[in-house]
Amino acid sequence: MAGWPKSQWQRFIRQAAGEARNVVFTEHALLRMRQRQISRVAAIEILRRGTLHREPEPNQRHGTLECRMEYYIAGRHLALVVAVDAANPAVVVVTAIDLDRG
């Protein structure tokens, strides 16, 4: 699974986010979402419709891959970094980024 191309990871994340219960938010992600005024509804939409522009990066400490899903929503270019694990169908939202503001 770690050898999947971006397109397959993108499909995996979109499918997982199809069920909101598969999306877990870290405290850090919730803090960044509040700071950047990104609702949970918008976050789920980013995961369901977003695209991966960068290659997933391994997080050796947690044994996951981190993927950045990007999407234009409500006139804003936003991104979520999610951790995915081959053994777990859930996606963990690690942080939220407003790409218009850096």
C-alpha positions in Angstrom: 0.0 0.0 0.0 2.9 2.4 0.8 3.9 2.0 -2.9 0.6 3.4 -4.2 0.8 6.3 -6.6 -0.8 9.7 -5.6 -3.9 9.0 -7.5 -4.6 5.8 -5.5 -4.0 7.6 -2.2 -6.3 10.4 -3.3 -9.0 7.8 -4.1 -8.4 6.1 -0.7 -8.8 9.4 1.2 -11.9 10.4 -0.7 -13.5 7.0 -0.1 -12.6 7.0 3.6 -14.1 10.5 4.0 -17.3 9.4 2.4 -18.2 8.2 5.8 -17.6 11.1 8.3 -17.0 8.6 11.1 -13.8 7.6 9.3 -12.3 11.1 9.8 -10.5 11.8 13.0 -9.3 15.3 14.0 -6.3 15.9 16.2 -6.4 18.7 18.8 -3.8 20.5 16.7 -5.9 20.3 13.6 -9.0 21.6 15.4 -7.0 24.5 16.8 -5.7 25.4 13.3 -9.2 25.0 11.8 -10.5 27.5 14.4 -7.7 29.9 13.7 -8.3 29.7 9.9 -12.1 29.6 10.2 -12.4 26.2 8.5 -15.5 24.3 9.7 -15.7 20.5 10.1 -18.2 20.4 7.2 -15.6 22.2 5.0 -12.9 19.9 6.1 -14.9 16.8 5.1 -15.6 18.4 1.8 -11.9 19.0 1.2 -11.2 15.4 1.9 -14.0 14.2 -0.3 -13.3 16.4 -3.3 -9.7 17.6 -2.8 -6.6 16.6 -4.8 -3.1 15.5 -3.9 -0.5 17.8 -5.6 2.4 16.6 -3.6 3.8 13.1 -3.0 2.8 11.5 0.3 5.5 11.7 2.9 6.3 8.9 5.4 6.1 9.8 9.1 8.5 7.3 10.6 7.5 8.2 14.2 3.9 7.2 13.7 4.3 4.6 10.9 1.9 6.6 8.7 2.0 8.4 5.4 1.0 12.1 5.4 -0.9 13.4 2.5 -1.9 17.0 1.8 -5.4 17.3 0.2 -6.0 20.7 -1.4 -9.3 22.2 -2.5 -10.9 25.5 -3.5 -14.0 26.0 -1.3 -16.0 29.2 -0.6 -13.5 31.2 -2.6 -10.5 30.0 -0.6 -7.6 27.6 -1.4 -7.4 25.3 1.6 -5.5 22.2 2.5 -5.6 19.5 5.1 -2.7 17.2 6.0 -3.9 13.8 6.8 -2.2 10.7 8.2 -3.1 7.4 6.6 -2.2 3.9 7.7 -2.4 0.8 5.6 -4.0 -1.1 8.5 -6.7 1.5 9.3 -9.5 2.8 7.0 -9.7 6.1 9.0 -7.9 9.2 8.0 -6.4 11.4 10.8 -6.4 15.2 10.1 -3.1 16.5 11.4 -3.3 20.2 10.4 -5.2 22.7 8.3 -3.6 25.2 6.0 -5.0 28.4 4.3 -2.9 28.4 1.1 -4.0 31.9 0.3 -2.4 33.2 3.4 0.5 30.8 3.8 
